[in-house]
Amino acid sequence: MSDTVTYSSYLDLERILGAQHPASAAHDELLFIVVHQASELWLKLCLHELTQAREQIADDDLRPAFKMLSRVARAQTQLIQSWDVLSTMTPHDYSQIRPHLGGSSGFQSAQYRQMEFMLGGRNPDMIKLHDATPKTAAQLRDEAGRPSLYDEAIRLLARRGLSIDEAVLERAVDQPYAHNASVEQAWAQIYRAPQEYWDLYELAEKLVDLEYHFQRWRFGHLKTVERIIGFKRGTGGTPGVPYLAGVLKQAFFPELLSVRTEI
């Protein structure tokens, strides 16, 4: 049976390479489609790794989690570099494609939103954007009801004996996370004595890597949009550059940034 498996059949290349359906005669539309489809595949891998990493952290089994989180960070670099390719599109090139996009927008990427939710960036209003696809909206509500990757990391700190406010441990996980002084002090304790808390110290740095790369991806998105359409509104009525600039100020793991000032 294995002799009948080919490179093409194993990867299902016929379907993958046949999944690009340009709606215009514009030369650059294939670029636009391929970059976004490839990004969705990288996001799929990120979600796969983050799902398992979260379980490992919840089980206090950090070594496998570290490998998974490192893999996500590497995949994020691929997502970041995709903007370099897309930015070869000029405003004129994009103007030939834009009328054919209708109300579609990257803002509607369910996988991007799920990754955001998994890391802890939870805004319940974002789920409403997916109400037109009930299955997707249900998946996001399900994710919003689970502890995020950061929630599990904080719970692990508490189980290891670090002092965490009960309000943090008992908070409603479907709501946006807010900076907490006890969490910052717990991370500060770890950073001041890495030899005593080496695996938690490494966990902190893995999380910082995710935050760092996610913000680099957001910045690349902002600058690419700015370069191609300036300050026009995005497709689907999205605010475009002003919205992208706003999310750059949002942190998934706020105490891991503020602790650097503390120590």
PyMOL commands that set and color helices and strands:
alter all, ss='L'
color gray80, all
select helices_A, chain A and resi 2-4+7-11+13-17+29-58+62-86+91-100+106-108+110-119+125-128+134-144+149-159+166-169+181-192+198-229+235-237+241-247+254-262
alter helices_A, ss='H'
color red, helices_A
deselect
rebuild
show_as cartoon
